[in-house]
Amino acid sequence: MDKAWESGKTLTTYDTQNLIPLLNSENPELGKIYSKVLQRVNYTLHSNIASLGFSKEKRTESMPSKVQG
């Protein structure tokens, strides 16, 4: 994920979902959680972050520019 961040690449839901097995091996506690639950959390987080970015773009487009005078 760090390499994607540094290169400016956007990770898709599919990309992050493919990281779940790696995260399970790094964090044995995650192995106690059903994989479908982790997939759903991944989808929810990805959707929320995408919506936040979209609403932020909308807000900056609708804000009037400051006029210096």
C-alpha positions as CSV (number, residue, x, y, z in Angstrom):
1,M,0.0,0.0,0.0
2,D,2.9,2.4,0.7
3,K,4.3,1.9,-2.7
4,A,0.9,2.7,-4.3
5,W,0.7,5.8,-2.1
6,E,4.2,7.0,-3.1
7,S,3.6,6.4,-6.8
8,G,0.2,8.1,-6.6
9,K,-1.7,5.0,-7.7
10,T,-5.3,4.6,-6.6
11,L,-6.0,1.2,-5.0
12,T,-9.3,-0.4,-6.0
13,T,-11.6,-2.4,-3.8
14,Y,-10.3,-5.5,-5.5
15,D,-6.6,-4.5,-4.8
16,T,-7.2,-4.0,-1.1
17,Q,-9.3,-7.1,-0.9
18,N,-6.4,-9.1,-2.2
19,L,-4.3,-7.7,0.7
20,I,-6.5,-9.5,3.3
21,P,-4.5,-12.7,3.3
22,L,-1.3,-10.8,3.8
23,L,-2.9,-8.8,6.6
24,N,-4.1,-12.1,8.2
25,S,-0.6,-13.5,8.2
26,E,0.8,-10.3,9.7
27,N,-2.0,-10.0,12.3
28,P,-3.0,-13.4,13.6
29,E,-5.9,-11.8,15.5
30,L,-7.6,-11.1,12.1
31,G,-7.8,-14.9,11.6
32,K,-10.5,-15.1,14.2
33,I,-12.8,-12.9,11.9
34,Y,-14.7,-14.5,9.1
35,S,-13.3,-13.5,5.7
36,K,-16.7,-12.3,4.4
37,V,-16.8,-9.8,7.3
38,L,-13.3,-8.5,6.4
39,Q,-14.4,-8.2,2.7
40,R,-17.5,-6.3,3.7
41,V,-15.5,-3.9,5.9
42,N,-13.1,-3.4,3.1
43,Y,-15.9,-2.6,0.7
44,T,-17.6,-0.2,3.2
45,L,-14.3,1.7,4.0
46,H,-13.5,2.0,0.3
47,S,-17.0,3.3,-0.5
48,N,-16.9,5.8,2.3
49,I,-13.5,7.1,1.4
50,A,-14.5,7.5,-2.3
51,S,-17.7,9.3,-1.2
52,L,-15.7,11.6,1.0
53,G,-13.3,12.5,-1.9
54,F,-16.3,13.1,-4.2
55,S,-18.1,15.4,-1.7
56,K,-14.8,17.3,-1.1
57,E,-14.4,17.9,-4.8
58,K,-18.0,19.1,-5.1
59,R,-17.5,21.5,-2.2
60,T,-14.4,23.1,-3.7
61,E,-16.0,23.5,-7.1
62,S,-19.1,25.2,-5.6
63,M,-17.2,27.6,-3.4
64,P,-16.9,31.1,-4.8
65,S,-13.4,32.3,-5.5
66,K,-12.1,35.2,-3.4
67,V,-11.9,38.5,-5.2
68,Q,-9.1,40.7,-4.2
69,G,-9.8,44.4,-4.3
